[in-house]
Amino acid sequence: MTLRVTNTLTGEREDFEPQDPDSVLLYYCGLTTSDPAHLGHARGWVHVDVMHRWLEELGYDVRHVENFTDVNEKIVARVGEDGDSEADVARSYIRDILRDMRSLNLLRAEVYPRVSEHVPEIVDLVETLIERGYAYESNGSVYFDVTAFDEYGKLSNQDVETLDAQGDPDERAEKRNPADFALWKAGSVAPDDIAEHRHEEAAPPEEACATAETYESPWSEGRPGWHIECSAMSMTHLDETIDIHVGGQDLVFPHHENEIAQSEAATGQPFARYWLHVRLLDAADEEKMSSSLGNFETVAEAVDRYGANAVRTFLLSTAYHNEAVYSAETMGEASERWERLRRGRERARQARDSVDARTKVTDENLRETVADAREDFAAAMNDDFNTRRALAALEEIVGAVNTHLDGHDEYDYRALRDAVDALDELAGGVFGLDFSTAEPTGEASVAEQLVELLLSVREEERAAGNYDRADALRDELEALGVEVQDTDEGPEYRFE
């Protein structure tokens, strides 16, 4: 089955056909490094990570680039709170973001370019736009003329004639058209630019703004505009035309619209063949989760509370293009789903490796379920990366494993082997769930720790010859819904 994706540019579900049949160029709009990463950011990360993994599963060589915006007035607003300068603040947050990425078991991108490293490429791109008649200088700043690019608005379905003004109000006197957007901004950051972003504990505005980075250009010493940055970094590390551009739904306009205009005006080539947009994560109050609203849970907090596997399961329980709501209830459900997957896979592994796994025992239901689940998983992922349906296919395997083990004293070795392999390849390799970690997270893991403590006490009693007490501990555990089985390698248990 061919991979099909929903292309925001056309509004259609389309067959995915990269420029090179062997490789995929994928760019993801990364974070502005001014706040801790929250679960809304993690939703984009995890879904892009699974897209990357599935594309590799399909046989493509994936070149994945994700940027850091480390030059921005929001970063300057954090000076004195998270660092002594704009560069220090950005460095501090990049360090934390990289830590959060690793904690979620994300595949590494090919590169993580930073705006501050790519000012020469940005200046070159702006010069090209001026030479080609798509941009103009005004008082040391440079603006893109939206009326010069005939296809402006094709991504967001905006009409140039009805567009509101873009950029800061004080730019309007410099622009030919209120909808024109800045490619280069003369000067530094002014105190008024950071007023709405400051926290009380930050440095005084004048002091913070004095640390803002500025750069030389043919027009003025100044700073790059936000939109031009991604175009320059994408074309530097990938190509003039890329296959997939992914970003949050809130970036369709103006950011991605402006990326298309400036990139295609400069090169005369399509900028991205497929635009995929991740829906925002809503908090329980039905507002989008965002740093500005303060209604977020950071990635670090969520991973510490629930564990990376439960967080990934939560985020993948809804397809990237559908609405998702974060709450204690939805996270609890995700934790339970992860625990079912983990326990099912562990039961299958233990039974496969046990003396009761036999060559001539056959369970056609389990074998067929595993084979069907593989097909269903692939069909779901090829249907616009539908992780919700793919997760349901994994749960079918676990259900069939449990039915097999609960209904037999001797096991179908081949079917259990196939079940474990499927879970390792699909849940592990594609979904990025890590079955090798024992995470101290949530109520379920606390229960496991208590069970293991009681089992260790029981083993001590058995070693001391107190068999009645050891049997009593096992009976008490079974009364609480914990089935204990003694094996040559020690006691094993499962929650009934």
C-alpha positions as CSV (number, residue, x, y, z in Angstrom):
1,M,0.0,0.0,0.0
2,T,1.3,3.4,-0.9
3,L,1.9,6.1,1.7
4,R,-0.7,8.8,1.5
5,V,-0.5,12.1,3.3
6,T,-2.8,15.1,3.8
7,N,-1.1,18.0,2.0
8,T,-2.1,21.4,3.5
9,L,-0.9,23.0,0.3
10,T,-3.6,21.3,-1.9
11,G,-6.1,20.4,0.8
12,E,-6.0,16.8,-0.6
13,R,-5.0,13.4,0.6
14,E,-2.2,12.5,-1.9
15,D,0.2,9.6,-2.7
16,F,3.6,10.4,-1.3
17,E,6.2,10.6,-4.1
18,P,9.6,12.1,-3.0
19,Q,11.9,13.7,-5.6
20,D,14.4,11.0,-5.1
21,P,12.8,7.5,-4.9
22,D,15.4,6.5,-2.3
23,S,15.5,9.4,0.1
24,V,13.3,12.0,1.8
25,L,14.2,15.5,2.8
26,L,12.2,16.5,5.9
27,Y,12.3,19.8,7.7
28,Y,10.6,20.5,11.0
29,C,10.1,24.0,12.4
30,G,11.8,23.9,15.8
31,L,11.4,25.9,19.0
32,T,12.1,29.5,19.9
33,T,14.4,29.0,22.8
34,S,12.7,31.2,25.3
35,D,10.6,28.8,27.4
36,P,10.7,25.2,28.6
37,A,9.4,22.7,26.1
38,H,5.9,21.6,27.0
39,L,3.7,18.7,25.9
40,G,2.3,20.7,23.0
41,H,5.9,20.9,21.6
42,A,6.4,17.2,22.4
43,R,3.3,16.3,20.3
44,G,5.1,17.7,17.3
45,W,8.4,16.1,18.2
46,V,6.9,12.6,18.7
47,H,4.8,12.6,15.6
48,V,7.7,13.8,13.4
49,D,9.8,11.2,15.1
50,V,7.3,8.5,14.1
51,M,7.0,9.9,10.6
52,H,10.8,9.6,10.3
53,R,10.8,6.1,11.7
54,W,8.0,4.9,9.4
55,L,9.7,6.4,6.3
56,E,12.8,4.5,7.2
57,E,10.7,1.4,7.7
58,L,9.5,1.9,4.1
59,G,13.1,1.9,2.9
60,Y,13.8,5.6,2.6
61,D,17.0,7.3,3.7
62,V,15.6,10.2,5.7
63,R,17.5,13.5,6.0
64,H,15.7,15.2,8.9
65,V,16.6,18.8,9.9
66,E,15.1,20.7,12.9
67,N,16.1,24.2,13.8
68,F,16.5,26.3,16.9
69,T,15.4,29.9,16.8
70,D,18.0,31.5,19.1
71,V,17.6,35.1,18.0
72,N,14.3,36.5,19.1
73,E,12.9,39.3,21.4
74,K,11.2,36.6,23.5
75,I,14.6,35.3,24.4
76,V,15.8,38.8,25.3
77,A,12.8,39.1,27.6
78,R,14.3,36.2,29.7
79,V,17.7,37.9,30.3
80,G,18.4,38.1,34.0
81,E,16.0,35.3,34.7
82,D,17.6,32.4,32.7
83,G,21.0,33.9,31.7
84,D,23.0,37.1,31.5
85,S,22.5,37.8,27.8
86,E,20.4,36.7,24.8
87,A,23.0,34.2,23.8
88,D,23.2,32.8,27.4
89,V,19.4,32.4,27.7
90,A,19.3,30.6,24.3
91,R,22.1,28.3,25.2
92,S,20.4,27.4,28.5
93,Y,17.1,26.5,26.8
94,I,18.8,24.6,24.0
95,R,20.6,22.5,26.6
96,D,17.3,21.7,28.3
97,I,15.4,21.1,25.0
98,L,18.1,18.6,23.9
99,R,17.7,16.9,27.3
100,D,14.0,16.7,26.8
101,M,14.3,15.3,23.3
102,R,16.6,12.5,24.5
103,S,14.3,11.7,27.4
104,L,11.5,11.0,24.9
105,N,13.7,8.6,22.9
106,L,13.5,10.7,19.7
107,L,15.7,9.8,16.8
108,R,18.4,12.4,16.3
109,A,18.0,14.8,13.4
110,E,20.8,15.1,10.9
111,V,21.5,18.6,12.2
112,Y,19.9,21.2,14.5
113,P,20.8,24.5,12.9
114,R,20.6,27.7,14.9
115,V,19.7,31.1,13.5
116,S,22.8,32.7,15.0
117,E,25.0,30.4,12.9
118,H,23.3,31.2,9.6
119,V,23.2,35.0,9.3
120,P,25.5,35.0,6.2
121,E,23.1,32.6,4.4
122,I,20.2,34.8,5.5
123,V,21.8,37.9,4.2
124,D,22.6,36.2,0.9
125,L,19.0,35.1,0.5
126,V,17.7,38.6,1.3
127,E,20.1,40.1,-1.3
128,T,18.8,37.7,-3.9
129,L,15.2,38.7,-3.2
130,I,16.1,42.4,-3.6
131,E,17.9,41.7,-6.9
132,R,14.9,39.7,-8.2
133,G,12.4,42.5,-7.3
134,Y,10.6,40.8,-4.5
135,A,12.0,42.8,-1.6
136,Y,13.0,46.4,-0.9
137,E,15.1,48.3,1.7
138,S,13.5,51.0,3.8
139,N,15.4,52.9,6.6
140,G,17.9,50.1,6.9
141,S,15.3,47.4,7.1
142,V,14.2,45.1,4.3
143,Y,10.7,43.9,3.6
144,F,9.2,41.3,1.3
145,D,6.6,42.8,-1.2
146,V,3.7,40.4,-1.0
147,T,2.1,41.9,-4.1
148,A,5.1,40.9,-6.2
149,F,4.6,37.2,-5.5
150,D,1.5,36.2,-7.5
151,E,0.9,33.0,-5.5
152,Y,1.0,34.6,-2.1
153,G,-1.7,33.1,0.1
154,K,-1.8,29.7,-1.6
155,L,-1.0,27.7,1.6
156,S,-3.4,29.5,3.9
157,N,-6.0,30.5,1.3
158,Q,-5.4,34.2,2.2
159,D,-6.3,37.0,-0.2
160,V,-3.6,39.7,-0.4
161,E,-6.3,42.4,-0.8
162,T,-7.9,41.5,2.5
163,L,-4.8,40.7,4.6
164,D,-4.2,42.5,7.9
165,A,-1.0,44.2,8.6
166,Q,2.0,42.0,9.5
167,G,4.7,42.8,11.9
168,D,5.1,45.6,14.5
169,P,2.9,48.7,14.3
170,D,6.0,50.9,14.1
171,E,7.1,49.2,10.8
172,R,4.0,50.3,8.9
173,A,5.4,53.7,8.0
174,E,8.4,52.0,6.4
175,K,6.4,49.5,4.3
176,R,4.7,49.8,0.9
177,N,1.9,47.5,1.9
178,P,0.8,46.8,5.5
179,A,0.9,43.1,4.7
180,D,4.6,43.1,3.7
181,F,6.8,41.3,6.2
182,A,10.3,42.0,7.5
183,L,13.3,40.1,6.1
184,W,15.8,42.2,8.0
185,K,15.2,44.6,10.9
186,A,17.5,47.6,11.4
187,G,18.9,48.2,14.9
188,S,18.5,46.1,18.0
189,V,15.7,45.1,20.3
190,A,13.8,48.0,22.0
191,P,12.3,47.8,25.5
192,D,8.8,48.0,24.1
193,D,9.5,44.9,22.0
194,I,9.9,42.7,25.0
195,A,7.3,44.2,27.3
196,E,4.6,41.6,26.8
197,H,7.0,38.7,27.2
198,R,8.9,39.8,30.4
199,H,8.5,38.1,33.8
200,E,8.9,40.1,36.9
201,E,12.2,38.4,37.9
202,A,13.8,39.3,34.6
203,A,16.4,42.1,34.2
204,P,15.2,45.7,33.6
205,P,14.2,46.1,29.9
206,E,17.0,48.5,29.0
207,E,19.6,46.2,30.6
208,A,18.2,43.1,28.8
209,C,18.0,44.8,25.4
210,A,21.6,45.9,25.7
211,T,22.6,42.2,25.5
212,A,20.6,41.5,22.2
213,E,22.8,40.3,19.4
214,T,23.1,42.4,16.2
215,Y,24.7,41.5,12.9
216,E,26.3,43.4,10.0
217,S,24.5,43.5,6.7
218,P,24.6,45.7,3.5
219,W,21.6,47.6,4.8
220,S,22.3,48.1,8.5
221,E,23.5,46.5,11.6
222,G,20.4,44.6,12.7
223,R,18.7,41.3,13.1
224,P,17.0,38.8,10.7
225,G,13.3,38.6,10.4
226,W,11.7,35.4,11.8
227,H,10.4,33.9,8.6
228,I,13.5,34.2,6.5
229,E,15.4,32.1,9.0
230,C,13.8,28.7,8.2
231,S,14.1,29.2,4.5
232,A,17.8,29.9,4.8
233,M,18.5,27.0,7.1
234,S,16.4,24.5,5.2
235,M,18.0,25.4,1.9
236,T,21.5,25.3,3.5
237,H,21.2,21.8,4.9
238,L,18.7,20.2,2.6
239,D,17.9,21.7,-0.9
240,E,16.0,24.4,-2.6
241,T,13.1,22.0,-2.8
242,I,12.3,19.6,0.1
243,D,9.9,16.7,0.3
244,I,8.1,17.2,3.6
245,H,7.8,20.4,5.7
246,V,6.2,19.8,9.1
247,G,5.1,22.3,11.7
248,G,2.4,23.2,14.1
249,Q,-1.0,24.2,12.8
250,D,-0.6,27.7,14.2
251,L,2.3,28.3,11.9
252,V,0.3,28.0,8.6
253,F,-0.1,31.7,8.5
254,P,2.0,33.8,8.5
255,H,5.1,31.8,9.1
256,H,4.8,29.0,6.5
257,E,3.0,31.2,4.0
258,N,5.9,33.6,4.2
259,E,8.5,30.8,3.9
260,I,6.9,29.7,0.7
261,A,6.8,33.2,-0.8
262,Q,10.4,34.2,0.0
263,S,11.9,30.8,-0.9
264,E,10.1,30.3,-4.2
265,A,10.6,34.0,-5.1
266,A,14.4,33.5,-4.6
267,T,14.8,30.2,-6.4
268,G,11.9,29.9,-8.9
269,Q,11.4,26.3,-7.6
270,P,8.7,24.8,-5.3
271,F,9.9,25.1,-1.7
272,A,8.2,22.0,-0.2
273,R,6.2,19.3,-2.0
274,Y,4.1,18.3,1.0
275,W,3.1,20.4,4.0
276,L,2.0,18.5,7.0
277,H,0.6,20.3,10.1
278,V,0.3,18.9,13.6
279,R,-2.8,19.9,15.4
280,L,-2.3,21.8,18.6
281,L,-2.6,20.0,21.9
282,D,-5.6,21.4,24.0
283,A,-5.5,21.6,27.7
284,A,-8.4,20.4,29.8
285,D,-9.9,23.9,29.7
286,E,-10.2,23.5,25.9
287,E,-7.6,26.2,25.2
288,K,-4.4,25.4,23.3
289,M,-1.5,24.4,25.4
290,S,1.0,27.3,25.1
291,S,3.8,29.1,27.0
292,S,2.0,32.4,26.7
293,L,-1.2,31.1,28.4
294,G,0.8,29.3,31.1
295,N,-1.6,26.3,30.9
296,F,1.1,23.7,30.1
297,E,2.9,20.8,31.6
298,T,6.6,20.7,30.7
299,V,8.1,17.7,29.0
300,A,10.4,17.2,32.0
301,E,7.5,17.2,34.4
302,A,5.4,14.8,32.4
303,V,8.3,12.4,31.8
304,D,9.2,12.5,35.5
305,R,5.5,11.9,36.5
306,Y,4.4,9.3,33.9
307,G,7.6,8.1,32.1
308,A,8.6,8.6,28.5
309,N,6.7,5.5,27.2
310,A,3.4,6.6,28.7
311,V,3.9,10.1,27.3
312,R,4.7,8.8,23.9
313,T,1.7,6.5,24.1
314,F,-0.6,9.4,25.0
315,L,0.7,11.5,22.1
316,L,0.4,8.7,19.6
317,S,-3.1,7.7,20.8
318,T,-4.4,10.5,18.5
319,A,-3.3,11.0,14.9
320,Y,-1.2,14.1,14.3
321,H,-3.9,15.8,12.2
322,N,-6.7,15.3,14.8
323,E,-7.5,17.2,17.9
324,A,-6.0,15.9,21.2
325,V,-6.8,16.9,24.8
326,Y,-4.4,16.7,27.7
327,S,-5.8,15.9,31.1
328,A,-5.1,13.7,34.1
329,E,-7.7,11.3,32.8
330,T,-6.3,11.0,29.2
331,M,-2.8,10.6,30.6
332,G,-4.0,7.9,33.0
333,E,-5.6,6.1,30.1
334,A,-2.4,6.3,28.1
335,S,-0.4,5.0,31.1
336,E,-2.7,2.0,31.3
337,R,-2.4,1.4,27.5
338,W,1.4,1.4,27.8
339,E,1.3,-0.9,30.8
340,R,-0.9,-3.4,28.8
341,L,1.5,-3.3,25.9
342,R,4.5,-3.7,28.2
343,R,3.0,-6.6,30.2
344,G,1.7,-8.3,27.2
345,R,5.0,-8.2,25.5
346,E,6.8,-9.4,28.7
347,R,4.3,-12.3,29.1
348,A,4.8,-13.3,25.5
349,R,8.6,-13.1,25.9
350,Q,8.6,-15.2,29.2
351,A,6.3,-17.8,27.7
352,R,8.3,-18.0,24.5
353,D,11.4,-18.7,26.5
354,S,9.8,-21.1,28.9
355,V,10.0,-24.8,29.0
356,D,6.3,-24.9,28.1
357,A,6.8,-23.4,24.7
358,R,6.4,-26.2,22.2
359,T,7.1,-26.9,18.6
360,K,3.9,-28.7,17.7
361,V,1.4,-26.6,19.7
362,T,-0.5,-24.4,17.3
363,D,-2.8,-21.5,18.0
364,E,-4.1,-20.3,14.7
365,N,-6.0,-17.4,16.3
366,L,-2.8,-16.0,17.7
367,R,-0.8,-16.6,14.5
368,E,-3.5,-15.0,12.3
369,T,-4.0,-12.1,14.8
370,V,-0.2,-11.2,14.6
371,A,-0.2,-11.4,10.8
372,D,-3.4,-9.3,10.5
373,A,-2.1,-6.8,13.0
374,R,1.1,-6.3,11.0
375,E,-1.0,-5.6,7.9
376,D,-3.4,-3.3,9.9
377,F,-0.5,-1.4,11.4
378,A,1.1,-0.8,8.0
379,A,-2.3,0.2,6.5
380,A,-2.8,2.7,9.3
381,M,0.6,4.3,9.0
382,N,0.3,4.5,5.3
383,D,-3.0,6.3,5.8
384,D,-1.5,9.7,6.7
385,F,0.5,8.3,9.6
386,N,-2.7,7.3,11.5
387,T,-1.0,6.3,14.8
388,R,-4.4,5.9,16.6
389,R,-5.3,3.0,14.4
390,A,-1.8,1.6,14.4
391,L,-1.8,1.5,18.2
392,A,-5.1,-0.4,18.1
393,A,-3.4,-3.0,15.9
394,L,-0.7,-3.4,18.6
395,E,-3.3,-3.9,21.2
396,E,-4.9,-6.7,19.2
397,I,-1.6,-8.6,19.4
398,V,-1.5,-8.2,23.2
399,G,-5.1,-9.3,23.5
400,A,-4.4,-12.5,21.5
401,V,-1.3,-13.2,23.5
402,N,-3.2,-13.0,26.8
403,T,-6.0,-15.2,25.5
404,H,-3.5,-17.8,24.3
405,L,-1.5,-17.9,27.6
406,D,-4.6,-17.9,29.8
407,G,-6.2,-20.7,27.9
408,H,-3.2,-23.1,27.5
409,D,-0.8,-24.9,29.7
410,E,1.6,-25.4,26.8
411,Y,2.3,-22.6,24.3
412,D,2.8,-22.1,20.6
413,Y,6.4,-21.1,20.4
414,R,6.3,-19.9,16.9
415,A,3.3,-17.7,17.4
416,L,4.8,-16.1,20.6
417,R,8.1,-15.5,18.8
418,D,6.2,-13.7,16.0
419,A,4.2,-11.7,18.6
420,V,7.3,-10.5,20.4
421,D,9.0,-9.7,17.1
422,A,6.0,-7.7,15.9
423,L,5.8,-5.7,19.1
424,D,9.6,-5.0,19.1
425,E,9.6,-3.9,15.5
426,L,6.4,-1.9,15.4
427,A,5.9,-0.6,19.0
428,G,9.6,-0.4,19.6
429,G,11.1,0.4,16.2
430,V,8.3,2.5,14.7
431,F,6.6,4.0,17.8
432,G,9.8,4.4,19.7
433,L,8.5,2.7,22.9
434,D,11.3,1.3,25.0
435,F,10.6,-2.2,26.4
436,S,14.0,-2.3,28.0
437,T,13.4,0.4,30.6
438,A,11.7,0.0,34.0
439,E,10.3,3.4,34.6
440,P,9.5,4.6,38.1
441,T,6.3,6.3,37.0
442,G,2.7,6.4,37.9
443,E,0.6,4.2,40.2
444,A,1.2,1.0,38.2
445,S,5.0,1.2,38.6
446,V,4.6,1.9,42.3
447,A,2.5,-1.2,42.6
448,E,5.2,-3.2,40.8
449,Q,7.8,-2.0,43.1
450,L,5.7,-3.1,46.1
451,V,5.1,-6.5,44.6
452,E,8.8,-7.0,43.9
453,L,9.6,-5.9,47.5
454,L,7.1,-8.5,48.9
455,L,8.5,-11.2,46.6
456,S,12.0,-10.5,47.8
457,V,10.8,-10.9,51.4
458,R,9.1,-14.1,50.3
459,E,12.4,-15.4,48.9
460,E,14.1,-14.6,52.1
461,E,11.5,-16.6,54.0
462,R,11.9,-19.6,51.7
463,A,15.7,-19.4,52.0
464,A,15.3,-19.5,55.8
465,G,13.0,-22.5,55.5
466,N,9.9,-20.6,56.5
467,Y,7.7,-22.1,53.8
468,D,4.4,-21.5,55.5
469,R,5.1,-17.8,55.7
470,A,6.3,-17.8,52.1
471,D,3.1,-19.5,51.0
472,A,1.1,-17.0,53.0
473,L,2.7,-14.1,51.2
474,R,2.0,-15.6,47.8
475,D,-1.7,-16.2,48.9
476,E,-1.9,-12.6,50.0
477,L,-0.5,-11.3,46.7
478,E,-2.9,-13.5,44.7
479,A,-5.8,-12.2,46.8
480,L,-4.8,-8.7,45.6
481,G,-4.8,-9.8,42.0
482,V,-1.1,-10.7,41.5
483,E,-0.5,-14.1,40.1
484,V,2.9,-15.5,41.2
485,Q,4.7,-18.4,39.4
486,D,7.9,-19.9,40.6
487,T,10.5,-20.7,37.9
488,D,14.1,-21.9,37.8
489,E,15.2,-18.3,37.3
490,G,13.2,-17.0,40.3
491,P,9.6,-15.9,40.8
492,E,7.6,-14.3,38.0
493,Y,4.3,-12.4,38.4
494,R,1.6,-10.7,36.5
495,F,-1.4,-8.5,37.4
496,E,-4.7,-10.4,36.8
